[in-house]
Amino acid sequence: QVQLVESGGGLVQPGGSLTLSCAASGGIFSIYAMNWYRQAPGAQRELVAGITSGHNTNYADSVKGRFTISRDNAKNRVYLQMNSLKPEDTAVYYCNAVWVHKNYWGQGTQVTVSS
């Protein structure tokens, strides 16, 4: 069983930056593909960025060039660096770990982009 705990959310002005962190425990972190999802009020949960065990990355078109996902296997952490934030980035951001048929979620961290 893998436990995921997100941190780093908060209130930021448009154009600002935040870095989200997800701490994993209870499993062999390095074998998991790690993802960041988000869910805005009234919307479906959507994939924001992902990083494989081999450090290959993918991004939603809406965040390409602004967000960067990375992982530190030594620290069992995955990060999401978010730059040039927009009001439409406002959502609860969730960390997700996937390996074969195993799929784990954190409880989420709120990101609000507003002036």
N, C-alpha and C positions, 0 to 999 in steps of 0.2 A: 504494500500500500504506500503510495506516494502522497505526501502532504505538500501543498503549495501555498505560500503566503506572499501576497503582493504588498508593495509599499511604494511610496513616492508620489502618490497622487496629490491633488490639491487644486487651488484656484490660481490661475495665471492669466495675464492679459494677452489679448491677441498679439501674435508675433513673438511671444515668449517661448521659453523652453522648459521642459520637465524631463526627468529621467525616472522611469519606473524600474523597479527591481522585483524579481520573483525568487524567493528562496525555496529550494526543494529539499525534502528529507524523506527517508524511508525507502529509497530505491537506488538503483545504479544510475545516477543522473546522466552520465555520458552517453547512454544508449538511447535516451529518449529524444524524439523530435519535440522541440519546444515552440509554442505559438503564443502570440498575443491576440486576443479577440477583444471586441468592444461592443457594448450595447447601449444605444441611446434610448431615451424614453419613447415608448411607442414603436420602436423599431426592432428588427430582428438582430440577433447577435451576428457579427460579421468578423471575418478573419482580417486582422490588420497586418501581421507579419509572422513569418515562421523561420526557424533555423533547424536544420537537420543535425544528426549526430556528427556528420561530416562537415558541419559549418556552412553548408549551402543555405542561402537565404532567399526568401520571396516576400513580396510586399503587395498590398492592395494598391491599385492605381492611385487612389486618393491620397496616399501617404508617401508615394515614391519620391525620393529626393529630399524628404523632410524628416522621415523617421529612420532610425537604424536599430536593428536588433543584433544583439551579441550574446555570447554565453561564456561563462568561466567555469569549466568543469571542475577545477580545483576547489572552487568555492560553492559549487552546486547552485549557481545562480544564472539567471537569464535577465537581460536588461532590454529596455526599450528607450532609446534616446529620441525625444520628440522635439523638433525645432520648428520654428515658424508656425506655431500653433494657431488654429482658426477656431471660431466659435463652433463650427460643425464637427470639431474633434471632441466636443463635450460628450462624455459617455462614462459608463463604468467599464474599466479595462480589466480583463481576466487573463490570467496565466493558464496555459494548458500544456499538459505533457502527454505524449502519445508514443506507445510502442506496441506494435502488432495490434492485438485486440484490446489493449489496456489504454484507458483514456481518463485522465485526472484533471480536475479543475480547482483553481483557487476561489476565494470568496469575492475577489474583485477589489478594485480601488477606484475611487471617483476622481475623474479629471474634469474640471470645469474651466472653460476658456471664455472669459467675459471681461469687459471693461467696467 
